[in-house]
Amino acid sequence: MRNVVWRRANVNTRKTRVYTSKISTKVLDSQKSSRKEEIFWMATTRDKDEAEPQRGYWRWSKQDFLPEESDDATETEELRKRSEHDMKRCLNWWDLIWFGFGAVIGAGIFVLTGQEAHDHAGAAIVLSYVASGFSAMLSVFCYTEFAVEVPSAGGSFAYLRVELGDFVAFITAGNILLESVIGSAAVARSWTSYFTNLLNRPKNSLLIKTNLKEGYNLLDPIASGVLVIASVITIISTRKTSFLNWIASAINTAVIIFVIVAGFVHADTSNLSPFLPYGAKGVFQAAAIIYFAYGGFDHIATMAEETKKPSRDIPIGLVGSMSMITVIYCLMALSLSMMQKYTDIDTGAAFSVAFQHAGMKWAKYVVAFGALKGMTTVLLVGRLAQARYITHIARCHMIPPWFALVHPKTGTPINATLLITIASAIIAFFTGLKVLSSLISVSTLFVFMMISVALLVRRYYVRGVTPRENLLKLVIFLVLIIASSIGISAYWGLRPNGWFGYAVTVPIWFLTTLGMSLFLTQQRAPRVWGVPLVPWLPSLSIATNVFLMGSLEHEAFIRFGVCTVLMLIYYFLFGLHATYDMAHQQENLQPKVDHTETVKNEGP
């Protein structure tokens, strides 16, 4: 008898497992030699494949910065398996509409309206909300198409990864995480401010004063505690969180109706004069800041894996909630401006103090209570969405995959929730609201701009189908659209009363968008719901987001730049080498070396 030894080589560990099986010895002597040579050649070939050097840790190639082989199915099906357990599908369009209300209302209208009316826009703060709302709706259309086509918990990160590749997706993911952490910290800080007002205590009386730098010298343990409580609730159950959000949002809606009606009852049109104390520049500068008030709508897209019918429910939830919210914001901003002159508006608790000024001292408690409810829902929905961003980013190995795990009992990403909570709580403890709000607006606008770019890429480019010359045209058109938008924004900042720069940059933007519509053919049509008037609406979204970014103060860009550099350092040192595509490539090597066989003679 002789034994055939089957050896299975493992590429990563280089270990072998040996399995033996007996076969018959009735083999002709003349066949033994040729059989040995054949098997030896197979083994040698396999060993040569195994011996190919793996890419060194510090080696990069241009492919690392180009779109990876990711597609809709990878983001929605394959990556989801890395969480080991699926999230529970328990949400419908009604839940998503209330999640939209809960995520958006409270973070902006109760926090930033008074601050920006006092500092930048004056009574024209309502125009700032119109400008921001228009830009936000353009982004909502882009998000809705992606959320229907790629229903993934990764939201904008998943969309950008499919269309623009790992490198762009990672930089945007870093800004998403920055937006998530800082946004939650800002809302938690404002929660403390309204809670102080509700208790009828002096401003900052519940904060701990230190000798640290201005903007970081008032410590807020209450904000950190609120974040922890909200996180515990979202960890327990998504369905229960939705029910609590519905109750809190209903109370908040009742308060909003009260604020609008009572505000117009006590309105004084003389408070609207002067209407533009800081000019048009102040209006757009305020619009860039209060854009944060619309930032929560993208949270709805991250709940696609928990939505029963994403193709129907997500468009209703996104477009429906944001349409109503835009109208509500404008009415509330107008009522505040008519109740109190912009110079007298309190920057910390604007509506409560305005009602007190109007002789309705008791109303300030109603407003403070409603604002607290609104901010509580923002924190609840924010915890849900931000944890799901973290989960999908971890699925791609850009951060440790331990954060991608979904708990089998609760159906929620507990590890990701803990990560985002710890980071937000630390920042909320040390950092003031004004510092937080300026930084978050840059990140939000940047992400929304990139989503619009990705939508144009999705419509006009399909890997392996679009001719190379059309791809080159698309790249040129996109570069010109972004460059002309930057030119418009820069000229506005340098020469707000000039006209020559607009006579150059605006026609370039218009003609470039027109050229895209005339000389490029759309390669892909949305299956269910799509953005109308492509490429005009996405191109306009790019221009408005870039314009609003240019209206921010330079300190915001300095902080944004520092954070982006840190993200790049992490990407080059760690994220680049740990992406899902590399891990998947290594796993795919294993089947190629299975069942290598060699013959071992042990004699008769």
C-alpha positions in Angstrom: 0.0 0.0 0.0 1.1 3.5 -0.5 -0.3 6.8 0.8 -1.2 9.9 -1.1 -0.6 13.0 1.0 -3.0 15.9 0.4 -1.5 19.2 1.5 -3.6 22.4 1.9 -1.4 25.5 2.0 -2.6 28.6 3.8 -1.3 31.8 2.2 -1.1 33.9 5.3 0.2 31.5 7.9 2.2 29.2 5.6 1.1 26.4 7.8 0.0 23.0 6.3 -2.5 20.5 7.2 -1.9 16.9 6.1 -4.6 14.6 5.3 -4.0 11.0 4.2 -6.1 8.5 2.4 -5.4 5.0 1.2 -5.6 4.1 -2.4 -5.2 0.9 -4.3 -1.7 -0.3 -5.3 -2.9 -1.6 -8.7 -1.1 1.0 -10.7 1.2 0.1 -13.5 4.9 0.7 -12.9 5.1 2.5 -16.2 2.6 5.1 -15.0 4.3 5.8 -11.7 7.1 8.0 -13.1 4.8 10.2 -15.2 2.3 10.5 -12.4 5.0 11.7 -10.0 6.3 14.2 -12.5 2.8 15.6 -13.2 2.1 16.0 -9.5 5.5 17.5 -8.8 4.9 20.1 -11.5 1.5 21.0 -10.0 3.0 21.4 -6.5 5.9 23.5 -7.9 3.5 25.8 -9.7 1.4 26.3 -6.6 4.4 26.9 -4.4 5.6 29.6 -6.9 2.2 31.3 -6.7 2.4 31.1 -2.9 5.9 32.5 -2.9 4.9 35.7 -4.8 5.8 38.5 -2.4 2.9 40.3 -0.7 2.7 44.1 -1.0 4.9 45.7 1.6 3.3 47.7 4.4 4.8 51.0 3.2 4.2 50.5 -0.5 1.5 52.3 -2.3 0.3 52.4 -5.9 -1.8 54.7 -7.9 -4.6 52.1 -7.7 -5.0 53.0 -4.0 -6.3 56.4 -5.0 -8.6 55.2 -7.8 -12.1 53.7 -7.5 -12.0 50.3 -6.0 -14.1 47.4 -7.3 -17.1 48.1 -5.1 -20.7 48.1 -6.4 -24.2 48.3 -5.1 -24.3 44.6 -4.2 -21.1 44.8 -2.3 -22.3 47.7 -0.1 -25.8 46.3 0.5 -25.2 42.6 0.8 -21.5 41.4 1.1 -20.3 44.0 3.6 -23.4 43.5 5.7 -22.3 39.9 6.5 -19.3 41.3 8.4 -21.6 42.4 11.2 -22.4 38.7 11.8 -26.0 39.6 12.6 -28.5 41.7 10.6 -30.2 44.8 12.0 -33.9 44.3 12.6 -36.2 45.7 9.9 -38.9 47.4 12.0 -39.3 50.9 10.5 -41.8 52.3 7.9 -42.3 55.7 6.3 -44.2 57.1 9.3 -41.2 56.3 11.5 -38.8 57.9 9.1 -40.8 61.2 8.8 -40.7 61.5 12.6 -37.1 60.5 12.7 -36.6 63.4 10.2 -38.3 65.8 12.5 -36.5 64.4 15.5 -33.1 64.6 13.8 -33.4 68.1 12.5 -35.7 70.3 14.6 -34.1 71.2 17.8 -30.5 71.3 16.7 -30.8 74.4 14.7 -33.9 76.5 15.2 -33.5 76.5 19.0 -29.7 76.8 19.0 -28.4 78.9 16.1 -31.3 81.2 15.1 -30.7 83.7 17.9 -27.0 83.5 17.6 -26.9 84.2 13.8 -29.7 86.8 13.9 -27.7 88.7 16.5 -24.3 88.4 15.0 -24.7 88.2 11.2 -28.1 88.5 9.6 -30.3 90.6 11.8 -34.0 90.4 10.9 -33.1 88.9 7.5 -32.4 85.6 9.3 -35.5 84.3 7.5 -33.7 84.8 4.2 -30.8 82.8 5.6 -33.1 79.9 6.3 -34.6 80.2 2.8 -31.1 80.0 1.2 -30.0 77.1 3.4 -33.3 75.3 2.9 -33.0 75.6 -0.8 -29.5 74.2 -0.8 -30.5 71.5 1.6 -33.4 70.3 -0.6 -31.0 69.9 -3.5 -28.9 67.7 -1.3 -32.0 65.8 -0.1 -32.8 64.9 -3.7 -29.3 63.4 -4.2 -29.4 61.6 -0.9 -32.8 60.1 -1.7 -31.7 58.6 -5.0 -28.6 57.0 -3.4 -30.6 55.7 -0.4 -33.1 54.0 -2.7 -30.4 52.6 -5.1 -27.9 51.6 -2.3 -29.9 51.0 0.8 -27.0 50.6 3.2 -26.3 51.7 6.8 -23.2 53.4 5.6 -25.2 56.3 4.1 -23.0 58.8 2.3 -19.8 56.8 3.0 -21.3 53.8 1.1 -22.5 56.0 -1.8 -19.1 57.7 -2.2 -17.2 54.4 -2.0 -19.3 52.9 -4.8 -18.8 55.9 -7.1 -15.6 57.6 -6.2 -13.6 54.8 -4.5 -11.9 54.1 -1.1 -9.7 57.2 -0.9 -12.4 59.8 -1.4 -14.8 57.8 0.7 -12.3 57.6 3.6 -11.7 61.4 3.6 -15.4 62.0 3.5 -16.0 59.3 6.2 -13.6 61.2 8.4 -15.7 64.3 7.9 -18.8 62.3 8.6 -17.4 61.1 11.9 -16.2 64.7 12.6 -19.7 66.0 11.9 -21.3 63.3 14.0 -19.1 63.8 17.0 -19.1 67.6 17.0 -22.8 67.8 16.1 -23.8 65.7 19.1 -21.5 67.7 21.3 -23.0 71.0 20.1 -26.6 69.8 20.7 -25.7 68.4 24.2 -24.1 71.8 25.1 -27.3 73.6 24.0 -29.4 71.1 26.0 -27.5 72.3 29.1 -28.2 76.0 28.2 -32.0 75.4 27.9 -32.1 73.3 31.0 -30.4 76.2 32.9 -33.1 78.5 31.6 -35.9 76.1 32.5 -34.6 76.1 36.1 -34.5 79.9 36.0 -30.8 79.9 36.8 -28.2 82.4 35.6 -26.5 81.7 32.3 -23.5 79.3 32.7 -24.3 78.7 36.3 -24.3 74.9 35.8 -21.0 74.9 34.1 -17.6 74.5 35.7 -15.3 77.5 35.1 -11.6 76.9 34.5 -8.5 78.9 33.4 -8.3 77.2 30.0 -8.4 79.1 26.7 -11.6 81.0 25.8 -14.1 78.6 24.2 -12.8 75.7 26.2 -12.8 77.1 29.7 -16.4 76.2 30.7 -16.7 72.5 31.5 -20.1 70.9 31.0 -20.7 67.5 32.8 -24.5 67.7 32.2 -23.9 67.6 28.4 -21.8 64.5 28.7 -24.3 62.8 30.9 -27.2 63.5 28.5 -25.2 61.9 25.7 -24.6 58.7 27.7 -28.3 58.4 28.6 -29.3 58.8 25.0 -26.8 56.2 23.9 -28.1 53.6 26.4 -31.6 54.0 25.0 -30.6 53.5 21.4 -28.6 50.4 22.4 -31.6 48.7 23.9 -33.8 48.7 20.8 -34.3 50.7 17.6 -38.1 50.1 17.7 -38.3 51.5 21.2 -36.1 54.4 20.3 -38.5 55.2 17.4 -41.5 55.1 19.8 -39.8 57.5 22.3 -38.8 59.7 19.4 -42.4 59.9 18.2 -43.7 60.9 21.6 -40.9 63.6 22.1 -41.3 64.9 18.5 -45.1 65.2 18.9 -44.6 67.3 22.1 -42.0 69.4 20.2 -44.4 69.9 17.3 -47.0 71.2 19.7 -44.5 73.7 21.1 -43.5 74.8 17.6 -47.1 75.6 16.8 -47.4 77.5 20.0 -44.2 79.5 19.2 -45.3 80.4 15.7 -48.8 81.5 16.7 -47.9 83.3 19.9 -44.9 84.9 18.1 -47.1 86.4 15.4 -49.6 87.5 18.0 -46.9 89.5 19.8 -45.2 90.6 16.6 -44.0 94.1 16.1 -43.2 94.9 12.5 -40.9 97.8 13.6 -38.4 95.1 14.8 -37.8 94.1 11.2 -36.1 97.5 10.5 -33.3 97.6 9.5 -33.9 94.4 7.7 -30.4 93.9 6.4 -28.1 95.5 9.0 -25.1 93.4 7.9 -25.9 93.4 4.2 -26.3 90.4 1.9 -22.9 89.1 3.0 -24.3 88.7 6.5 -27.3 86.8 5.2 -25.1 84.2 3.4 -22.6 84.0 6.3 -25.5 83.2 8.6 -26.9 80.7 6.1 -23.6 78.8 6.1 -23.7 78.5 9.9 -27.4 77.6 10.2 -27.0 75.0 7.5 -26.2 72.8 10.5 -29.9 73.1 11.3 -30.6 70.9 8.2 -27.8 68.5 8.8 -29.7 65.8 10.4 -31.7 64.7 7.4 -28.9 62.4 6.2 -29.4 60.3 9.3 -32.6 58.9 7.7 -30.5 57.3 4.9 -28.4 55.3 7.4 -31.6 53.5 8.6 -32.1 51.7 5.2 -31.1 48.3 6.6 -33.8 48.7 9.3 -36.6 49.9 6.9 -39.2 47.5 5.7 -39.6 48.9 2.2 -36.6 51.3 1.6 -37.6 52.1 -2.0 -41.0 53.5 -0.9 -40.4 54.6 2.7 -37.1 56.5 2.3 -38.2 59.0 -0.3 -41.4 59.7 1.7 -39.4 60.1 4.9 -36.6 62.3 3.4 -38.5 64.6 1.0 -41.6 64.8 3.1 -40.0 65.7 6.4 -37.5 68.2 4.9 -40.3 70.0 3.0 -42.3 70.6 6.1 -39.2 71.4 8.2 -38.1 74.2 5.8 -41.5 75.9 6.1 -41.4 75.6 9.9 -37.9 77.0 10.1 -38.8 80.1 8.1 -41.9 80.8 10.1 -40.1 80.4 13.4 -37.3 82.6 12.3 -39.7 85.3 11.1 -41.7 85.2 14.4 -38.5 85.6 16.5 -37.4 88.6 14.4 -40.8 90.3 14.8 -41.0 89.6 18.6 -37.6 91.2 19.4 -35.1 93.5 17.7 -32.0 91.6 16.5 -29.7 93.5 18.9 -31.7 92.3 21.9 -32.0 88.7 20.9 -30.3 86.3 23.4 -27.7 84.1 21.7 -28.2 81.2 24.2 -31.9 80.8 24.6 -33.4 83.1 22.0 -37.1 82.1 22.0 -37.5 81.8 25.8 -36.0 85.2 26.4 -38.1 86.7 23.5 -41.3 85.6 25.1 -40.2 86.9 28.5 -39.5 90.2 26.8 -43.1 90.1 25.3 -44.6 89.8 28.8 -45.2 86.0 28.7 -42.8 85.0 31.4 -44.5 81.6 31.8 -44.1 80.9 28.1 -40.3 80.7 28.4 -40.8 77.5 30.4 -42.9 76.0 27.7 -40.4 76.9 25.0 -37.5 75.7 27.1 -39.3 72.4 27.7 -40.1 72.0 24.0 -36.5 72.8 23.1 -35.2 70.2 25.5 -37.6 67.7 24.0 -36.4 68.6 20.5 -32.7 68.4 21.4 -33.4 65.1 23.1 -34.8 63.6 19.9 -31.8 65.0 18.0 -29.5 63.1 20.3 -31.6 60.0 20.1 -31.7 59.9 16.3 -28.1 61.1 16.1 -26.9 58.1 18.3 -28.7 55.7 15.9 -27.4 57.2 12.7 -23.8 57.9 13.8 -23.4 54.4 15.2 -24.5 53.0 11.8 -22.0 55.1 10.0 -19.3 53.7 12.3 -20.6 50.2 11.7 -20.3 50.4 7.9 -16.9 52.1 8.0 -15.7 49.3 10.2 -17.1 46.7 7.8 -14.7 48.1 5.2 -11.8 47.7 7.7 -11.0 51.4 7.7 -11.3 51.3 11.4 -11.1 48.1 13.5 -13.8 45.6 12.4 -14.8 45.0 16.0 -16.9 48.2 15.7 -18.9 46.5 12.9 -20.5 43.9 15.1 -24.2 43.8 15.6 -25.5 42.4 18.9 -27.6 39.2 18.2 -30.2 40.0 20.8 -30.8 43.8 20.4 -30.0 44.0 16.7 -28.1 47.2 17.3 -24.4 48.1 16.9 -23.4 48.4 20.5 -19.6 48.7 20.0 -20.0 51.5 17.4 -22.4 53.3 19.7 -20.0 53.2 22.6 -17.2 54.7 20.4 -19.2 57.6 19.2 -20.6 58.3 22.7 -17.2 58.4 24.3 -15.8 60.8 21.7 -18.9 63.1 21.8 -19.0 63.2 25.6 -15.4 64.2 25.9 -15.7 67.0 23.3 -19.0 68.3 24.9 -17.4 68.4 28.3 -14.6 70.9 27.2 -15.7 72.8 24.0 -18.1 75.7 23.7 -21.0 75.9 21.2 -19.6 78.7 19.0 -16.4 76.7 18.3 -18.4 73.6 17.6 -21.0 75.2 15.2 -18.4 76.8 12.9 -16.5 73.6 12.5 -19.4 71.3 11.9 -20.8 73.5 9.1 -17.6 73.0 7.0 -17.8 69.3 7.3 -21.5 69.1 6.5 -21.2 71.3 3.4 -18.2 69.3 2.2 -20.0 66.0 2.5 -23.1 67.3 0.8 -21.0 68.7 -2.1 -19.3 65.3 -2.5 -22.6 63.5 -2.7 -23.7 65.8 -5.5 -20.5 65.0 -7.4 -21.0 61.3 -6.8 -24.5 61.4 -8.2 -23.2 63.0 -11.5 -20.6 60.2 -11.7 -23.2 57.6 -11.1 -25.4 58.9 -13.8 -22.7 59.4 -16.4 -20.2 56.7 -15.7 -20.5 52.9 -15.5 -17.3 50.9 -15.0 -16.5 48.8 -18.0 -19.3 50.4 -20.1 -18.6 54.1 -20.5 -16.0 54.9 -23.2 -12.7 56.3 -22.0 -13.2 59.6 -24.0 -16.6 60.1 -22.2 -14.9 59.5 -18.9 -12.3 62.2 -19.7 -15.1 64.6 -20.7 -16.9 63.9 -17.4 -13.8 64.6 -15.4 -13.2 67.9 -17.2 -16.8 69.0 -16.7 -16.7 68.2 -13.0 -13.5 70.0 -12.5 -14.9 73.1 -14.2 -18.1 73.0 -12.2 -16.2 72.8 -8.9 -13.6 75.4 -10.0 -16.2 77.9 -11.2 -18.2 77.4 -8.0 -15.0 78.1 -5.9 -14.4 81.2 -8.1 -17.9 82.5 -7.4 -17.5 82.0 -3.7 -14.0 83.5 -3.6 -15.1 86.6 -5.5 -18.1 87.0 -3.1 -15.8 87.0 -0.1 -13.2 89.4 -1.7 -15.5 91.7 -3.6 -19.1 91.4 -2.4 -20.1 94.5 -4.3 -18.3 93.8 -7.5 -19.6 92.3 -10.7 -16.7 91.4 -13.0 -15.8 88.2 -11.3 -19.4 86.9 -11.6 -19.4 87.8 -15.3 -16.7 85.3 -15.7 -17.4 82.5 -13.2 -21.2 82.2 -13.5 -21.1 81.7 -17.3 -18.4 79.1 -16.9 -20.6 77.2 -14.5 -23.7 77.5 -16.7 -21.9 76.6 -20.0 -20.1 73.6 -18.3 -23.4 72.2 -16.9 -25.0 72.8 -20.3 -22.2 71.0 -22.0 -22.6 68.0 -19.7 -26.2 67.8 -20.6 -25.6 68.1 -24.4 -22.4 66.1 -24.9 -22.7 63.3 -22.4 -25.3 60.5 -22.4 -26.5 59.2 -19.1 -25.3 55.7 -18.7 -27.6 54.6 -15.8 -31.2 55.3 -15.0 -32.5 55.1 -11.4 -34.7 52.0 -10.9 -37.3 53.5 -8.6 -36.7 57.2 -7.7 -34.3 59.6 -9.3 -33.2 63.2 -9.1 -35.0 65.3 -11.7 -33.3 67.7 -14.1 -29.9 66.0 -14.1 -27.2 67.5 -14.4 -28.7 70.9 -13.4 -29.9 70.2 -9.9 -26.7 68.3 -8.8 -24.5 71.0 -10.4 -26.5 73.7 -8.6 -26.2 71.7 -5.4 -22.4 71.7 -5.8 -22.4 75.5 -6.5 -24.6 76.4 -3.5 -22.7 74.2 -1.0 -19.3 75.6 -2.2 -20.7 79.1 -2.0 -21.9 78.6 1.6 -18.6 77.1 2.5 -16.9 80.2 1.2 -19.1 82.3 3.5 -17.6 80.8 6.6 -14.8 82.5 8.6 -11.3 81.4 8.0 -10.9 79.9 11.5 -13.4 77.2 10.6 -11.3 76.2 7.6 -8.1 76.1 9.7 -9.7 73.7 12.1 -11.2 71.7 9.2 -7.8 71.6 7.5 -6.1 70.3 10.6 -8.7 67.6 11.1 -8.4 66.6 7.4 -4.6 66.3 7.6 -5.0 64.0 10.6 -7.4 61.9 8.6 -4.8 61.7 5.8 -2.1 60.6 8.1 -4.3 57.9 9.5 -5.3 56.8 6.0 -1.7 56.5 4.8 -0.4 54.7 7.9 -3.4 52.4 8.7 -6.6 52.8 6.7 -4.9 52.2 3.3 -3.6 48.8 4.3 -6.7 47.6 6.1 -9.5 48.3 3.7 -12.0 45.7 2.9 -10.8 45.3 -0.7 -7.3 44.3 0.5 -8.8 41.9 3.0 -11.1 40.5 0.4 -8.3 40.1 -2.0 -6.2 38.1 0.5 -9.2 35.8 1.3 -9.7 35.2 -2.4 -6.2 33.9 -2.7 -6.9 30.9 -0.4 -9.1 28.8 -2.8 -6.4 29.1 -5.5 -4.0 26.9 -3.5 -6.5 24.3 -2.2 -5.9 20.6 -2.6 -2.3 20.6 -3.8 -1.2 17.0 -3.9 2.2 15.3 -3.6 3.0 11.6 -3.6 4.8 10.0 -0.8 6.2 6.5 -1.3 6.4 4.3 1.7 7.4 1.2 -0.2 5.4 -1.9 -0.8 
